[in-house]
Every structure is written in structure tokens, then in C-alpha cells.
């Protein structure tokens, strides 16, 4: 899938309506997509959701 297809799919799958990730302009495999998705989700869990106030 193309860079734009990956971005659109991430917006839909992760509910990120205004996602503007910087990705390399290349063809992505399903495995690469799943890794990007996991990395974004892990980042959210580690650095956004678990912030102590």
C-alpha cells in the first residue's frame, strides 16, 4: 500500500482524524503497516495515556 493509503488506514483504525504522520514515500507491506500501527499505539500508551498528574 502507498504512504497515503497507510495514513488513511491509520486514521480509520486508530480513530486519528487529523493524523499527519511522516512516513517514507514507498510501498508498505501489511507487516510494515502492522508494525507502524503497533508503534503508534505503544507510544500513546507509554507517553500519553499513562501521564501522572
Secondary structure in CASP SS format (residue, H / E / C, confidence):
PFRMAT SS
TARGET T0000
AUTHOR 0000-0000-0000
METHOD secondary structure of the structure
MODEL  1
X C 1.00
X C 1.00
X H 1.00
X H 1.00
X H 1.00
X H 1.00
X H 1.00
X H 1.00
X H 1.00
X H 1.00
X H 1.00
X H 1.00
X H 1.00
X H 1.00
X C 1.00
X C 1.00
X C 1.00
X C 1.00
X C 1.00
X C 1.00
X C 1.00
X C 1.00
X C 1.00
X C 1.00
X C 1.00
X C 1.00
X C 1.00
X C 1.00
X C 1.00
X H 1.00
X H 1.00
X H 1.00
X H 1.00
X H 1.00
X H 1.00
X H 1.00
X H 1.00
X H 1.00
X H 1.00
X H 1.00
X H 1.00
X H 1.00
X H 1.00
X H 1.00
X H 1.00
X H 1.00
X H 1.00
X H 1.00
X H 1.00
X C 1.00
X C 1.00
X C 1.00
X C 1.00
END
